[in-house]
Amino acid sequence: SDPPPSRRRPSCFALLYLVRLIWPWQGRARSRRPPPPTATARKPRRLRPLPAAPGIAKRLPRLAFVFLLAVLYRQLQAPPPKICGSPDGPPITGTRIRLSDGRHLAYHESGVPKEQANHKIIFVHGFDSCRYDALRVSPELTQELGIYILSFDRPGYGESDPHPARTEKSIALDIAELADSLHLGSRFYLVGFSMGGEIMWSCLKHIPHRLAGVSILGPVGNYWWSGFPSNVSWDAWYQQTPQDQWAVRVAHHAPWLAYWWNTQKLFPASSVISFNPAIFSREDMAMIPKFASRPCSSKARQQGEHESLHRDMTVGFGKWGWSPLEMENPFPGDEADVHLWHGAEDLIVPVSLSR
């Protein structure tokens, strides 16, 4: 008879059966992937790099080009001006008026009180100057003739707010509003020097009804005004130094490049901005010590060069919609006189354009 169950010994076939039950389970516990069903050993696969996303190779040059454009655009942008009275700007030390568009103009009064004046004169300063650069008139003469002189900082200069949208017309309207704010009456006299002299043409064009007389001193001329004989404009053009020719050309054709052009160090920019002695005549050289020691020599550019010097160039040498040479007589009834003075040996502004 068979022995009782407790005494039975497992046969070798039973042991093999148990091993086969247990071993695959232990193998699955060690590895998630079961061994291959065939007994033939396979070579391990080599990992291949993932293929690049379609189109990236073509886009890389475009991305690099856009990046370079962004860097170039950043280099061409002028820093924001340091507006007077702002937390990081210069302090306000003089009297100012508020214009209708919210901007401020700083001004300076001299001579007799305006209520007693026979001649109320507004002086318009030139390039790289300010309100204290008005013509010096002796106290004796101002008393004798009853002269009142009002000078002001043009937009972006001294303590007057910048005007990024400035045009040749806007400055004439600023002058009329300044006169109204200070109650100078219906008519007043104008005196403009250098770049301020060029502004006199705009005043004669846009506000002739407000003018009792105009004096233009050594005015800057725009080489692209229509009406110049070609020999005159080309002769005046080549009287400039080559670096000034390029600076003026940039101001006219590419005003967006004016800041970079006049601040880069690769080649010479405007000789007027850099104060190059080559552009001064013998008489100018004798006056330089007085010019350098004037009260506002350090304040003219204090809000930044772009909204003062560079803006002057892009407007003065920019594209005007009209030409003073083709302007009709603003005083057909001889209501006022216009006088023009220009030094024959002026090396900065060629006299031939004024002639």
C-alpha positions as CSV (number, residue, x, y, z in Angstrom):
1,S,0.0,0.0,0.0
2,D,1.0,3.6,-0.5
3,P,2.6,5.5,2.4
4,P,0.6,8.2,4.2
5,P,0.8,11.7,2.6
6,S,2.9,13.1,5.4
7,R,5.7,10.7,4.7
8,R,5.7,11.0,0.9
9,R,9.0,12.3,-0.6
10,P,8.8,14.7,-3.5
11,S,10.1,13.1,-6.7
12,C,12.7,14.7,-8.9
13,F,10.0,15.6,-11.4
14,A,8.0,17.4,-8.8
15,L,11.1,19.4,-7.8
16,L,11.8,20.4,-11.4
17,Y,8.1,21.4,-11.7
18,L,8.5,23.7,-8.7
19,V,11.7,25.3,-10.0
20,R,10.0,26.0,-13.3
21,L,7.1,27.7,-11.5
22,I,9.4,29.8,-9.3
23,W,12.2,30.7,-11.6
24,P,10.2,32.7,-14.2
25,W,8.6,34.7,-11.5
26,Q,12.0,35.6,-10.0
27,G,13.2,36.6,-13.5
28,R,10.2,38.8,-14.0
29,A,10.9,40.4,-10.6
30,R,14.5,41.3,-11.7
31,S,13.7,42.5,-15.2
32,R,10.5,43.9,-16.7
33,R,11.3,42.4,-20.1
34,P,11.3,38.6,-20.3
35,P,14.1,36.9,-22.1
36,P,13.7,36.3,-25.8
37,P,11.9,33.1,-26.7
38,T,14.6,31.9,-28.9
39,A,17.9,30.6,-27.6
40,T,19.9,32.5,-30.2
41,A,21.8,35.3,-28.4
42,R,21.3,38.8,-29.9
43,K,23.9,41.5,-30.1
44,P,23.1,44.6,-28.0
45,R,21.7,47.5,-30.0
46,R,23.7,50.7,-30.3
47,L,21.9,53.8,-29.2
48,R,21.4,56.2,-32.1
49,P,20.9,60.0,-31.7
50,L,17.4,61.2,-32.2
51,P,16.9,62.8,-35.5
52,A,16.7,66.7,-35.4
53,A,13.3,68.2,-35.5
54,P,12.4,69.0,-39.1
55,G,13.2,72.7,-40.2
56,I,15.4,73.6,-37.2
57,A,18.5,73.7,-39.4
58,K,16.8,76.0,-41.8
59,R,15.6,78.3,-39.0
60,L,18.9,78.7,-37.2
61,P,20.2,81.3,-39.7
62,R,17.0,83.3,-39.5
63,L,17.1,83.2,-35.7
64,A,20.7,84.4,-35.7
65,F,19.8,87.2,-38.1
66,V,16.9,88.4,-35.9
67,F,19.1,88.3,-32.8
68,L,21.7,90.5,-34.6
69,L,19.0,92.9,-35.7
70,A,17.8,93.2,-32.0
71,V,21.4,93.9,-30.9
72,L,21.9,96.5,-33.6
73,Y,18.5,98.1,-32.8
74,R,19.6,98.4,-29.2
75,Q,22.8,100.1,-30.2
76,L,21.0,102.6,-32.4
77,Q,18.6,103.7,-29.6
78,A,19.5,106.9,-27.7
79,P,19.2,106.7,-23.9
80,P,16.2,108.5,-22.5
81,P,16.8,112.2,-21.6
82,K,17.4,113.3,-18.0
83,I,14.5,115.6,-17.7
84,C,14.9,118.6,-15.4
85,G,13.0,118.1,-12.1
86,S,12.8,114.3,-12.5
87,P,14.3,112.1,-9.8
88,D,17.4,111.4,-11.9
89,G,17.5,114.7,-13.8
90,P,19.1,118.1,-13.2
91,P,17.4,120.5,-10.8
92,I,15.3,123.4,-12.0
93,T,17.0,126.6,-11.2
94,G,15.2,129.2,-13.4
95,T,11.8,130.4,-14.3
96,R,9.7,128.3,-16.7
97,I,6.3,128.4,-18.4
98,R,4.0,125.5,-19.2
99,L,3.0,125.2,-22.8
100,S,-0.4,123.9,-24.0
101,D,1.0,120.4,-24.7
102,G,2.4,120.1,-21.1
103,R,6.1,120.9,-21.9
104,H,8.0,123.5,-20.1
105,L,10.2,126.3,-21.5
106,A,12.9,127.9,-19.3
107,Y,13.4,131.6,-20.0
108,H,15.5,134.6,-18.9
109,E,14.6,138.3,-19.0
110,S,17.0,141.3,-19.2
111,G,16.9,145.0,-20.0
112,V,14.1,147.4,-19.0
113,P,10.8,146.0,-17.6
114,K,8.6,144.9,-20.4
115,E,5.8,147.3,-19.3
116,Q,8.2,150.2,-20.1
117,A,9.9,148.8,-23.2
118,N,9.8,150.4,-26.6
119,H,11.3,147.2,-28.2
120,K,10.4,143.8,-27.0
121,I,12.9,141.3,-28.4
122,I,12.9,137.5,-28.2
123,F,16.4,136.0,-28.8
124,V,16.7,132.5,-30.2
125,H,20.1,130.9,-29.3
126,G,22.1,128.7,-31.6
127,F,23.6,125.2,-31.6
128,D,24.9,123.9,-28.3
129,S,23.8,127.0,-26.4
130,C,21.2,128.1,-23.9
131,R,19.1,131.1,-22.7
132,Y,22.1,132.9,-21.2
133,D,23.8,133.2,-24.6
134,A,21.7,136.1,-25.7
135,L,23.3,139.2,-27.2
136,R,25.1,141.3,-24.6
137,V,23.6,144.8,-24.6
138,S,25.0,147.4,-22.2
139,P,22.7,148.8,-19.5
140,E,23.1,152.3,-20.9
141,L,21.9,151.3,-24.4
142,T,18.9,149.3,-23.0
143,Q,17.9,152.3,-21.0
144,E,18.3,154.7,-23.8
145,L,16.4,152.7,-26.4
146,G,14.0,151.0,-24.0
147,I,15.0,147.4,-24.8
148,Y,13.5,144.4,-23.2
149,I,15.2,141.0,-24.1
150,L,13.6,137.6,-23.5
151,S,15.7,134.6,-24.2
152,F,14.7,131.0,-23.7
153,D,16.1,127.4,-23.8
154,R,15.0,125.7,-27.0
155,P,13.4,122.3,-26.4
156,G,16.0,119.8,-25.1
157,Y,18.5,122.5,-24.1
158,G,19.2,123.8,-20.6
159,E,16.1,123.4,-18.5
160,S,13.4,123.2,-21.3
161,D,11.7,119.9,-21.7
162,P,12.7,117.8,-24.7
163,H,10.3,117.6,-27.7
164,P,10.9,114.4,-29.6
165,A,8.2,115.4,-32.2
166,R,9.9,118.7,-32.9
167,T,9.6,120.1,-36.4
168,E,10.7,123.3,-38.1
169,K,7.1,124.6,-37.5
170,S,6.7,123.6,-33.9
171,I,9.5,125.9,-32.6
172,A,7.8,128.9,-34.3
173,L,4.5,128.0,-32.5
174,D,6.4,127.6,-29.2
175,I,7.8,131.2,-29.6
176,A,4.3,132.6,-30.2
177,E,3.0,130.8,-27.1
178,L,5.9,132.0,-25.0
179,A,5.2,135.6,-26.0
180,D,1.5,135.2,-25.1
181,S,2.3,133.6,-21.7
182,L,4.5,136.6,-20.8
183,H,2.1,139.2,-22.2
184,L,4.4,140.7,-24.8
185,G,1.6,142.0,-26.9
186,S,0.5,141.3,-30.4
187,R,3.9,142.0,-32.0
188,F,7.5,141.5,-31.0
189,Y,11.0,141.5,-32.5
190,L,13.0,138.4,-33.2
191,V,16.8,137.9,-33.2
192,G,18.2,134.5,-34.1
193,F,21.8,133.3,-34.2
194,S,23.3,130.3,-36.2
195,M,20.8,127.4,-35.8
196,G,18.5,130.0,-34.2
197,G,18.9,132.1,-37.3
198,E,17.6,129.2,-39.4
199,I,14.5,129.2,-37.2
200,M,13.8,132.8,-38.2
201,W,12.7,131.5,-41.7
202,S,10.1,129.3,-40.0
203,C,8.8,132.2,-37.9
204,L,8.5,134.3,-41.1
205,K,6.6,131.5,-42.7
206,H,4.2,130.5,-39.9
207,I,3.8,133.5,-37.6
208,P,4.5,136.7,-39.7
209,H,1.5,138.4,-38.2
210,R,3.2,138.4,-34.8
211,L,6.5,140.0,-35.9
212,A,7.5,143.6,-35.7
213,G,10.9,142.9,-37.2
214,V,13.5,140.1,-37.6
215,S,17.3,140.0,-37.4
216,I,19.1,136.9,-38.7
217,L,22.7,136.4,-37.7
218,G,24.9,133.8,-39.4
219,P,22.0,131.4,-40.1
220,V,22.5,127.7,-40.8
221,G,21.3,126.7,-44.3
222,N,19.8,123.5,-45.4
223,Y,21.6,122.2,-48.5
224,W,18.5,120.5,-49.7
225,W,16.3,123.6,-49.9
226,S,15.0,124.0,-53.4
227,G,15.9,127.1,-55.2
228,F,19.6,127.1,-54.7
229,P,21.7,127.3,-57.9
230,S,23.5,124.0,-58.1
231,N,26.9,125.7,-58.3
232,V,26.2,127.6,-55.0
233,S,24.9,124.6,-53.1
234,W,27.8,122.4,-54.2
235,D,30.4,125.1,-53.5
236,A,29.0,125.5,-50.0
237,W,28.8,121.7,-49.5
238,Y,32.5,121.2,-50.2
239,Q,33.5,124.0,-47.8
240,Q,32.6,121.6,-45.0
241,T,35.1,119.1,-43.7
242,P,34.4,115.5,-44.9
243,Q,33.3,114.4,-41.4
244,D,30.7,117.2,-41.4
245,Q,29.5,116.3,-44.8
246,W,28.8,112.8,-43.6
247,A,27.2,114.0,-40.3
248,V,24.8,116.3,-42.3
249,R,24.1,113.6,-44.8
250,V,23.1,111.2,-42.1
251,A,20.9,113.9,-40.4
252,H,19.0,114.4,-43.7
253,H,18.7,110.9,-45.1
254,A,18.8,108.7,-41.9
255,P,17.8,110.7,-38.9
256,W,17.3,107.5,-36.9
257,L,21.0,106.9,-37.2
258,A,22.0,110.3,-35.9
259,Y,22.6,109.2,-32.3
260,W,24.8,106.3,-33.2
261,W,26.7,108.2,-35.8
262,N,27.7,111.1,-33.5
263,T,28.6,108.9,-30.5
264,Q,30.5,106.0,-32.1
265,K,34.3,105.9,-32.0
266,L,35.1,104.2,-35.2
267,F,35.5,107.4,-37.2
268,P,35.1,111.2,-36.7
269,A,31.6,112.5,-36.3
270,S,30.4,116.1,-36.4
271,S,33.3,118.5,-35.9
272,V,31.0,121.1,-34.4
273,I,29.9,118.7,-31.6
274,S,33.5,117.6,-31.0
275,F,34.7,121.2,-31.0
276,N,37.3,120.6,-33.7
277,P,39.6,123.7,-34.0
278,A,39.8,123.2,-37.8
279,I,36.4,124.7,-38.3
280,F,37.1,128.0,-36.6
281,S,38.4,131.1,-38.3
282,R,41.1,133.3,-36.8
283,E,38.5,135.6,-35.3
284,D,36.6,132.7,-33.9
285,M,39.7,131.4,-32.2
286,A,40.1,134.7,-30.4
287,M,36.6,134.4,-29.1
288,I,36.8,130.8,-27.9
289,P,38.0,131.6,-24.3
290,K,35.0,133.8,-23.8
291,F,32.7,131.3,-25.3
292,A,34.1,128.5,-23.1
293,S,33.6,130.5,-19.9
294,R,30.0,131.5,-20.5
295,P,27.6,130.8,-17.7
296,C,25.7,127.8,-19.3
297,S,28.6,126.0,-21.0
298,S,28.0,122.9,-18.8
299,K,24.2,123.1,-18.8
300,A,23.3,123.3,-22.5
301,R,23.6,119.5,-22.9
302,Q,22.7,118.5,-19.3
303,Q,19.5,116.6,-20.4
304,G,21.4,114.6,-23.0
305,E,22.9,115.2,-26.4
306,H,20.3,113.4,-28.4
307,E,17.3,115.7,-27.7
308,S,19.4,118.8,-28.0
309,L,22.3,118.5,-30.5
310,H,21.2,115.6,-32.5
311,R,17.6,116.7,-32.7
312,D,18.8,120.1,-33.9
313,M,20.7,118.5,-36.7
314,T,17.8,116.2,-37.8
315,V,15.3,119.1,-37.9
316,G,17.6,121.8,-39.3
317,F,19.0,119.6,-42.0
318,G,15.9,117.4,-42.4
319,K,13.3,117.3,-45.1
320,W,11.3,120.5,-45.0
321,G,8.0,120.7,-46.9
322,W,8.9,124.1,-48.2
323,S,11.9,126.3,-49.0
324,P,12.7,129.8,-47.7
325,L,14.0,130.7,-51.2
326,E,10.5,130.2,-52.6
327,M,8.7,131.9,-49.8
328,E,6.4,134.9,-50.6
329,N,7.0,138.2,-49.0
330,P,5.6,137.9,-45.4
331,F,5.2,141.7,-45.2
332,P,3.7,142.9,-48.4
333,G,2.6,146.1,-46.9
334,D,6.1,146.8,-45.3
335,E,4.8,146.1,-41.8
336,A,8.2,144.9,-40.7
337,D,11.8,144.7,-41.8
338,V,14.1,141.7,-42.1
339,H,17.9,142.1,-41.7
340,L,20.5,139.4,-42.3
341,W,24.2,139.5,-41.2
342,H,26.7,136.8,-42.0
343,G,30.5,136.8,-41.5
344,A,32.4,136.5,-44.8
345,E,35.0,134.3,-43.1
346,D,32.6,132.0,-41.4
347,L,34.0,128.4,-41.7
348,I,31.2,126.7,-39.9
349,V,28.3,128.0,-41.9
350,P,29.2,129.0,-45.5
351,V,28.2,132.6,-46.3
352,S,27.4,131.7,-49.9
353,L,24.0,130.2,-48.8
354,S,23.0,133.4,-47.1
355,R,24.0,135.5,-50.1
